[in-house]
Amino acid sequence: MNRQSGQPPTYRHTPVARILVVDDDPQYRRVVRIALTARGYGVSEAADGFLALEEVRAAAFDLVLLDWRMPGMDGGETCRAIRSSRPVPVIVVAAPDREAEALAAGAEAFFRKPVDAGTLLARIGAVLGRPS
């Protein structure tokens, strides 16, 4: 009970940030999902750009973590389509030669694969405005 009002205490619930992980490598998605959920993020996955667009159109995400090389729709097309669909931040993780393209497509940040998990988590936290 709240001593001043006699009412039960109220607790603030911090909403869980939702992250969409888009990569055609299921093992990579699994590792990233484990790291993100351990930090309290809600995680959804998509194996390609088409599925990512379906996910983004169907649900609200706070961030998209996007691979560049994928079958069908590459990371550039996917990033531009996501950004035109919803104002969600995108972080691209790809080979070093794609950085300029990723940033030109609208990504907030770019990391070279393989990326250090701690660095990636710190950037995710910074983009979302919360500690990592």
C-alpha positions in Angstrom: 0.0 0.0 0.0 1.1 3.5 -0.8 1.4 5.2 2.6 0.2 8.6 1.4 -2.9 7.5 -0.5 -3.7 4.1 1.0 -3.7 2.7 -2.6 -1.7 -0.2 -3.9 1.6 0.9 -5.3 1.8 1.6 -9.1 4.7 0.3 -11.1 5.9 1.8 -14.3 6.2 -0.8 -17.0 8.9 -0.1 -19.5 7.8 -1.3 -22.9 10.0 -3.9 -24.4 11.7 -2.6 -27.6 10.9 -4.9 -30.5 13.7 -5.7 -33.0 13.3 -7.5 -36.3 16.4 -9.5 -37.3 16.6 -10.0 -41.0 19.2 -12.5 -42.3 19.2 -15.5 -44.5 21.5 -17.4 -42.1 19.4 -19.2 -39.5 22.4 -19.7 -37.2 23.2 -16.0 -37.3 19.6 -15.1 -36.5 19.6 -17.6 -33.6 22.8 -16.1 -32.0 21.5 -12.6 -32.4 18.1 -13.5 -31.0 19.7 -15.1 -27.9 21.9 -12.0 -27.3 19.0 -9.6 -27.8 16.5 -11.5 -25.6 19.1 -11.8 -22.9 19.1 -7.9 -22.9 15.3 -7.8 -22.6 14.5 -7.0 -26.2 11.5 -8.6 -28.0 12.8 -10.3 -31.2 11.2 -11.4 -34.4 13.0 -12.9 -37.4 12.8 -12.8 -41.2 14.9 -14.9 -43.6 14.7 -12.5 -46.5 13.7 -9.0 -47.5 10.2 -10.0 -48.7 9.4 -11.6 -45.3 10.9 -8.6 -43.6 8.5 -6.2 -45.4 5.6 -8.4 -44.4 6.7 -8.3 -40.8 7.2 -4.5 -40.8 3.8 -3.9 -42.4 2.1 -6.2 -39.9 3.7 -5.1 -36.7 5.5 -2.1 -35.1 9.2 -2.6 -34.6 11.5 -0.2 -32.8 14.5 -1.3 -34.9 15.5 -3.5 -37.8 18.8 -5.3 -37.9 19.4 -6.1 -41.6 21.8 -8.2 -43.5 22.9 -6.9 -46.9 23.3 -10.1 -49.0 20.1 -12.0 -49.2 18.4 -14.0 -51.9 15.6 -12.2 -53.8 15.6 -8.7 -52.4 19.0 -7.5 -51.2 19.6 -5.3 -48.2 19.5 -2.0 -50.2 16.1 -2.7 -51.6 14.9 -4.0 -48.3 16.2 -1.0 -46.4 14.6 1.5 -48.8 11.3 -0.4 -48.8 11.2 -0.6 -45.0 12.0 3.1 -44.7 9.3 4.1 -47.1 6.8 1.9 -45.3 7.5 2.9 -41.7 9.9 5.3 -39.9 11.9 2.6 -38.2 15.6 2.8 -37.6 17.7 0.3 -39.6 21.1 -1.1 -38.7 22.9 -2.9 -41.5 25.4 -5.7 -40.8 27.3 -6.7 -43.9 30.6 -7.0 -45.8 32.8 -3.9 -45.6 32.3 -2.9 -49.2 28.6 -2.1 -48.6 28.9 0.7 -46.0 28.3 3.6 -48.4 25.4 1.9 -50.1 23.8 1.0 -46.7 24.0 4.5 -45.4 22.7 5.9 -48.7 19.7 3.5 -48.5 18.8 5.1 -45.2 20.5 2.9 -42.5 21.3 4.6 -39.2 24.4 2.6 -38.7 26.6 0.0 -40.4 28.7 -2.8 -39.0 31.1 -5.1 -40.8 30.6 -8.8 -40.4 31.6 -10.4 -38.2 30.5 -7.8 -35.6 31.5 -7.8 -31.9 28.3 -8.5 -30.0 29.1 -5.9 -27.3 29.6 -3.2 -29.9 26.4 -4.1 -31.7 24.4 -4.2 -28.5 25.8 -0.8 -27.5 24.8 0.7 -30.8 21.3 -0.8 -30.7 20.9 0.8 -27.2 22.1 4.1 -28.5 19.8 4.1 -31.5 16.9 3.1 -29.2 17.9 5.7 -26.6 18.4 3.2 -23.8 21.4 1.8 -22.1 22.7 -1.4 -23.6 
